[in-house]
Amino acid sequence: MAHSTDPTIILGGGFTGLFTALHLSKHNYSQPTLLIDQQERFSFNPLLYEFLSGEMQDNQVWPYYKEILKNHDVKFLQDTVTRIDLDRRQVKLASGLRYTYKYLVLALGSTLNYFGVEGAKEHSFAFRNGKHAVTLAEHLRNCFCRVTQTPDPEKRRALTTVVIVGGGSSGVELAATLADILPYWYSVLGGDPQEIRVVILERDTKILGSRENNQNSLQDTAQKALAERNVPVELLLGAKVYSVDPKRIEFQYQGQFESISTATVIWTAGVTTLPIIKELPIPDDKRDRQGRLHVTSTLQLPDFPKVFAGGDCAAMAENPLPPTAQVAYQQGYAIARNLKALSEGKEPSPANVKLRGTLMKLGLDESAAYLQDRYYFKGRVGHFIRQTSYLELLPTPMYYNLKSTAEWLVEAIFQQYSTENNLTGVGAMSRH
Ligand SMILES: Cc1cc2nc3c(=O)[nH]c(=O)nc-3n(C[C@H](O)[C@H](O)[C@H](O)COP(=O)(O)OP(=O)(O)OC[C@H]3O[C@@H](n4cnc5c(N)ncnc54)[C@H](O)[C@@H]3O)c2cc1C
């Protein structure tokens, strides 16, 4: 049975959940608040490439929740949610604990989609949080150590070949980063950087297919950047993967069955709805085609107004938004604002999510920024805009001074370039 002292529970401490919690605390939310995540650290995914490459440190990109929430009035619990009972307002955790909530925020994100490819889940690496980045880096260094003691050329090739499945943003950014840093890592151990191979297998006939449909310049820039890395990234477009095992990946390409011997397959090919979200007793007509939960403009479930949902596990029926961090953190703010309104007896208001554009890392010190569907920056200017935009968002206390500078810079950039007259004279910039 629900009591008036039951907490507001936030399930998932990613971009939606953590930013909901931080915003509630900042605005002195009067209700007890509990944030639950299966991990003990928040993963700032857009900067995971910098973490992998060593450009940024773990306390910046992968900070502990207890550090982030140190001065906030939010309790954090590391546990895995195993069941959500919307009728009884209860959540059940892997530890056996059960909680009854007053309000609930569903912010559990998504999970990788392996499309039923044989061996893909078991034998490929994921790259979706800080832990995955550490695992991948350790594996690659280990491969390079082994290759120095491996005379067999075929085995050497497998140890120095990385295959990335998926040519969407994550696959492209990861490939560009690896193609720049792996030659360094290998040469430190005395290896010849030219032995390194980084390959993208993409089923579509172009990279950045679905998300960046109309952004041909971005596709061209990315494709050029991939070709210009320390080792050029090989792009196999129209490649359909059949199976992955610890030694090779098999696929169909240009009508032929092919395989690449490799010790490292990284799966970035797609995401799907989490089983725990699929299992909720919510009918198909209140979900999108991928099973994500439809929410109202105020981010509440239509039949359960005490339950909010945002980020990758939710979808607005009238206004579908891309599953990105920039959407998720803004929805987190909106959910917090509406929880506060409800606690004060006021009406919740619609979430107003602004899509600023696309930011992509295309190697060390190189990025592309495509802003407000109009302005396009690449190279070092793009890199500066990307870094600045993300610094503004980092939730770590040590960044507060830097962040106010970053906020100022972002505003300055957006204001400056919203005036067409100011567009001339910046070297690496072009306009659509
Ligand atoms: C490598 C990478 C790079 C990306 N780059 C960008 C980018 O440049 N720009 C951009 O806008 N977006 C980017 N994204 C997408 C972005 O990270 C997601 O859209 C965003 O994180 C979604 O936020 P969310 O709150 O819905 O879910 P998440 O941030 O994924 O958070 C979900 C949280 O729920 C927790 N959780 C899940 N299941 C359970 C459970 N059963 N019990 C307890 N806890 C659970 C997870 O541990 C996680 O902390 C990137 C994603 C990846 C993987």
The ligand as an SDF file (V2000), in Angstrom:
LIG
                    3D

 53 58  0  0  0  0  0  0  0  0999 V2000
   29.5130    5.2510  -27.3020 C   0  0  0  0  0  0  0  0  0  0  0  0
   28.3130    6.1290  -27.3440 C   0  0  0  0  0  0  0  0  0  0  0  0
   28.4430    7.4300  -27.7820 C   0  0  0  0  0  0  0  0  0  0  0  0
   27.3390    8.2710  -27.8170 C   0  0  0  0  0  0  0  0  0  0  0  0
   27.5190    9.5510  -28.2710 N   0  0  0  0  0  0  0  0  0  0  0  0
   26.4690   10.3820  -28.2650 C   0  0  0  0  0  0  0  0  0  0  0  0
   26.6490   11.7160  -28.7000 C   0  0  0  0  0  0  0  0  0  0  0  0
   27.7430   12.1090  -29.1280 O   0  0  0  0  0  0  0  0  0  0  0  0
   25.5840   12.5470  -28.6420 N   0  0  0  0  0  0  0  0  0  0  0  0
   24.3720   12.1360  -28.1790 C   0  0  0  0  0  0  0  0  0  0  0  0
   23.4450   12.9490  -28.1110 O   0  0  0  0  0  0  0  0  0  0  0  0
   24.1620   10.8700  -27.7900 N   0  0  0  0  0  0  0  0  0  0  0  0
   25.1760    9.9760  -27.8140 C   0  0  0  0  0  0  0  0  0  0  0  0
   24.9890    8.6840  -27.4300 N   0  0  0  0  0  0  0  0  0  0  0  0
   23.6430    8.2260  -27.0360 C   0  0  0  0  0  0  0  0  0  0  0  0
   23.3710    8.5490  -25.5890 C   0  0  0  0  0  0  0  0  0  0  0  0
   24.3930    8.0660  -24.7480 O   0  0  0  0  0  0  0  0  0  0  0  0
   22.0250    7.9560  -25.1650 C   0  0  0  0  0  0  0  0  0  0  0  0
   21.0270    8.3740  -26.0690 O   0  0  0  0  0  0  0  0  0  0  0  0
   21.6750    8.4250  -23.7780 C   0  0  0  0  0  0  0  0  0  0  0  0
   22.6410    7.9640  -22.8590 O   0  0  0  0  0  0  0  0  0  0  0  0
   20.2850    7.9430  -23.3690 C   0  0  0  0  0  0  0  0  0  0  0  0
   20.0350    8.3530  -22.0610 O   0  0  0  0  0  0  0  0  0  0  0  0
   19.0850    7.4800  -21.1370 P   0  0  0  0  0  0  0  0  0  0  0  0
   18.9890    8.1890  -19.8380 O   0  0  0  0  0  0  0  0  0  0  0  0
   17.8350    7.1370  -21.8320 O   0  0  0  0  0  0  0  0  0  0  0  0
   19.8500    6.0990  -20.9720 O   0  0  0  0  0  0  0  0  0  0  0  0
   21.3310    5.8190  -20.4500 P   0  0  0  0  0  0  0  0  0  0  0  0
   22.1570    7.0470  -20.4360 O   0  0  0  0  0  0  0  0  0  0  0  0
   21.8030    4.6540  -21.2350 O   0  0  0  0  0  0  0  0  0  0  0  0
   21.0970    5.3850  -18.9320 O   0  0  0  0  0  0  0  0  0  0  0  0
   20.3910    4.2320  -18.5860 C   0  0  0  0  0  0  0  0  0  0  0  0
   20.8790    3.8320  -17.2240 C   0  0  0  0  0  0  0  0  0  0  0  0
   20.0250    2.7870  -16.7420 O   0  0  0  0  0  0  0  0  0  0  0  0
   20.8290    1.8250  -16.0830 C   0  0  0  0  0  0  0  0  0  0  0  0
   20.0910    0.5510  -16.1290 N   0  0  0  0  0  0  0  0  0  0  0  0
   19.6790   -0.1270  -17.2170 C   0  0  0  0  0  0  0  0  0  0  0  0
   19.0040   -1.2240  -16.8500 N   0  0  0  0  0  0  0  0  0  0  0  0
   18.9830   -1.2400  -15.4960 C   0  0  0  0  0  0  0  0  0  0  0  0
   18.4130   -2.0890  -14.5160 C   0  0  0  0  0  0  0  0  0  0  0  0
   17.7060   -3.1860  -14.8650 N   0  0  0  0  0  0  0  0  0  0  0  0
   18.5960   -1.7850  -13.2160 N   0  0  0  0  0  0  0  0  0  0  0  0
   19.2970   -0.6840  -12.8450 C   0  0  0  0  0  0  0  0  0  0  0  0
   19.8420    0.1610  -13.7260 N   0  0  0  0  0  0  0  0  0  0  0  0
   19.6870   -0.1050  -15.0360 C   0  0  0  0  0  0  0  0  0  0  0  0
   22.1220    1.7960  -16.8690 C   0  0  0  0  0  0  0  0  0  0  0  0
   23.1970    1.3020  -16.0730 O   0  0  0  0  0  0  0  0  0  0  0  0
   22.3010    3.2680  -17.2300 C   0  0  0  0  0  0  0  0  0  0  0  0
   23.0960    3.9590  -16.2940 O   0  0  0  0  0  0  0  0  0  0  0  0
   26.0700    7.8050  -27.3880 C   0  0  0  0  0  0  0  0  0  0  0  0
   25.9350    6.4870  -26.9370 C   0  0  0  0  0  0  0  0  0  0  0  0
   27.0450    5.6540  -26.9160 C   0  0  0  0  0  0  0  0  0  0  0  0
   26.8800    4.2430  -26.4310 C   0  0  0  0  0  0  0  0  0  0  0  0
  1  2  1  0
  2  3  1  0
  2 52  2  0
  3  4  2  0
  4  5  1  0
  4 50  1  0
  5  6  2  0
  6  7  1  0
  6 13  1  0
  7  8  2  0
  7  9  1  0
  9 10  1  0
 10 11  2  0
 10 12  1  0
 12 13  2  0
 13 14  1  0
 14 15  1  0
 14 50  1  0
 15 16  1  0
 16 17  1  0
 16 18  1  0
 18 19  1  0
 18 20  1  0
 20 21  1  0
 20 22  1  0
 22 23  1  0
 23 24  1  0
 24 25  2  0
 24 26  1  0
 24 27  1  0
 27 28  1  0
 28 29  2  0
 28 30  1  0
 28 31  1  0
 31 32  1  0
 32 33  1  0
 33 34  1  0
 33 48  1  0
 34 35  1  0
 35 36  1  0
 35 46  1  0
 36 37  1  0
 36 45  1  0
 37 38  2  0
 38 39  1  0
 39 40  1  0
 39 45  2  0
 40 41  1  0
 40 42  2  0
 42 43  1  0
 43 44  2  0
 44 45  1  0
 46 47  1  0
 46 48  1  0
 48 49  1  0
 50 51  2  0
 51 52  1  0
 52 53  1  0
M  END
$$$$
